[in-house]
Amino acid sequence: MNKDQAIAAARLTAEWEGWRWYEPVRATRKKPLFSRRPVWDVRTNVRERRCDLQILIDDDTGKVTGKRYFSR
């Protein structure tokens, strides 16, 4: 999975949940401390104090492993 695919999967998840999607978006590939599998950490509205969405996507399978919506 590459950065663009991770962002596309996160956008689909946000649409499915009915969450707002704000640009700019940052996608970072990370390896969690106690996991062997890397994940993509996709966050929206990154220029503000806190992001609006955080969606974690497994790098190997492309499945969403975590999602959080921060209401204002």
N, C-alpha and C positions, 0 to 999 in steps of 0.2 A: 504494500500500500504506500502511495506517495502522499505528499502534502495536499495536493488538489483533491484526491479521492477522499481523504479524511475530512476535508472541509465540506465536500459534497454530501458525505454520509451524515455529518453533523447538521447540515442544513435540512436534510430530509427528516431527521429526528426532531428538530425544532418545529418544522411544519406539522409533523404528525402530532406533536404535543400541543400545538396551538400557541407556541411561544414566539415572541417578537425576535427578529434577527437584525442586529445593528452592526454596521461596519465601523471600524476596521476589525478584521478577524486575525487572530494569531493561532497557528497550529504548531505545536512543539512535540517532537517524538521523545518520549521519556521511558526509562526503564525503572519501574517501581523497585523499592528496596527489597521486598520479600517476594518478588515474582521473577520468573525467568522470561516472561513475555513482555516485550515493549508495548506501550500504548501511545496513541496520539491524544494529546490534550488540546482540545479546540475551545477557544474562548472568544466571545464577541464583545464589541464595544470596549476594546482594550485601552483606549486613551483616557477613559474616565477613571475615577478612583477605584472602582471595582467593576468587574465584568458583569454582563447580564446573564450569560449562559456559560456553563462549563460542561463539555461533553467529552467523555473518555471512550476511545475506540481501540479495540485490540488490533495491533498492527498485522498479525498473521491472518486472522479470520474476518476482520472488518466488522465485527459485532460491537455494539455499544455495551460497554461494561459499567458505565456510570453516567449520570446526567443530573445537573442541578440548574435550577432557574432562580435567580436572585431578583426578587421584586423590589421595587424602589419604595 
